[in-house]
């Protein structure tokens, strides 16, 4: 059954999209501005727009949104134009039992197409941090310095522009309680505004070039740059390695023998190729939820 969209009152109904499970998408560590708001429902903000998304009776519903916003924002954001059934078929075609389990466990994962500037700052904040605290810091950043709008009777905030952040002092920015990351956020914003860091130019670079350019930004290391490549630039050949991925790769592919990040990255590049980022998300969700490799 092919995907179909219907307008029902002020809602957009998506029918026939089996490769979209909301907890898999919003709880897999790729974005930080969508939160649960009831059973099988999430609400969040992207590109200055807020939407509640729910699932029921095989349908995905975007509540109180226009067809214009669906076409201009949410269709691409949710990556609805990509055939994830084919991606899962390719990843499991070799008979890899680990990938088969991971894909089945996280079968509804999709890689969101997020705004690059927001992704850069979000993953700078993510360094040496946990998801609840990352969400709290980003929420404070947006509520203090973003533009407000109303959705379903509540106030929400856009992600603040680099121009807005660049004019702040470290003392003013400290309200977000990001600790040592404040100086990285402020430095990045000022360099983007001055043109020293050109995010538009990075978009057109090859993946290795873009990774090098991102790692020139203060506060961005190997893992954070890979996350930005995957979640902010859509580079599906990028394979971020964090503690969960390291554990699952060592446990499942190296007989629990400790490996370096370089060894794991090279193995993933050879095994998964251009679908490395997709494989990483299935493995990450599977490892974290099932606590793979945790004694």
Buried (B, 14 or more C-beta within 10 A) or exposed (E): EEBEBEEEEEBBBBBEBEBBBBBBBBBBBBBBBBEEEEEBBBBBBBBBBBBBBBBEEEBBBBBBBBEEBBEEBBBBBBBBEBEBEEBBEBBBEEEBEBBBBBBEBBBBBBBBBBBBBBBBBBBBBBBEBEEEBBBBBBBBBBBBBBEEBEBEEEEBBBBBBBEBBBEBEEEBBEBBEBEEBBBBBBBBBBBBBEEEBBBEEBEEBEBEEBBEBBBEBBBBEBBBBBBBBBBBBBBBBBBBBBEBBBBBBBBBBEEEEEBEBEBBBEBBBEBBEEBBBBBBBBBBBBBBBEEBBEE
